Amino acid sequence: MAIRIALDAMGGDNAPRAEVEGAVMALGELPPSVRIQLVGRTADIEAALKPLGEVDRSRLDIVEAPEVVGMGEKPLAAIKSKRGSSIAVGLGLQKQGRSDAFLSAGNTGAVMAGATLLLRLHEGVQRAAIGAPFPTAGHSVLVIDGGANVDCDARELVGFAHLGSLYARDVMGRQNPAPGVGLLNVGEEDEKGNAVVKEAHQLLKTASGIRYVGNVEGRDILAGQCRSGQIDVVVCDGFVGNAVLKFYESAGRMFTGMLKQAAPDVLTRPEVTQLFRFLDYSEYGGAPLLGVKGVVIICHGASPPRAIKNAVRVAAQMVESHLDQDIDAEFAEGGAVR
């Protein structure tokens, strides 16, 4: 089965160079069934391809999109007014059945607004959520929501738990046992947390189709473990999730900088290089926007080519795993959130 992935070539801090290089790298590593559609200004994309030398164009298409959504533009207004933008055109390909996935390092709000407006939410899904992968001591943990929704009610948090659990099972391969889902809180006890988190905790304890491990604390994310066992998914609202994500990124940069100053020779050792690769967000490519019909991945604005390459890989995995169909079945007639 051919997999067509539309890539916003004009999004991100280093567009279109990083996107084009990442696309070429991805095609060199992924099977022949994967095809990439570079969406953006044709002249700019061709200019970025030129320095790369001989590139196999048989699996690479360029889709003209003359407009660009800036990072500072208001998301919904930009999507409605710039119908020729690389984000709107790229998402439109999937809506029209001409593409199977879309990824962008551009304006996150515009991608979310465009995906919700053009692709729509699965029936039964109240809100789409960003699943942010976190490296841990042993395995990656998906934190959901990573920033799409700053205010959530308890039932929406339960919906995020279902979305995250399905992603962990289908794409991350956490099938046996079923993914462990924890609710981020200020303590493990039942009485801890604000009103919304307390209600979500009670709902999750009786939710079907989820292996709920209970309340978890911030320290449990990087351990990937709590008293009840392995954690694969951590549920929280987007305000908390984004704050945790940004803190983690800054802590990693600070640690790297301190190590370079204190012991620069250490960084040349192969085992240390491998460790920093493990901690590098670009290894995970991007974060899936879960709950919309289709496959959408949001990449970091500063994504280098390697991050784009890995995001393409994750998009292909999402398509191959039939995650979209499984979400549709899980949420049919409100079955996932009772």
Secondary structure, DSSP 8 states (H G I E B T S, - for coil): --EEEEEETT-STTTTHHHHHHHHHHHHHS-TTEEEEEEE-HHHHHHHHGGG-S--GGGEEEEE--B---TTS-HHHHHHH-TTBHHHHHHHHHHTTS-SEEEESS-HHHHHHHIIIII-B-TT----EEEEEE--SSS-EEEE-SSS-SS--HHHHHHHHHHHHHHHHHTS---SS--EEEEE-S-SSTT-S-HHHHHHHHHHHT-TT-EEEEEE-HHHHHHTEETTEE-SEEE--HHHHHHHHHHHHHHHHHHHHHHHHH-GGGGGSHHHHHHHHHH-GGGS-EEEEETBSS-EEEE-TT--HHHHHHHHHHHHHHHHTTHHHHHHHHHGGGTT--
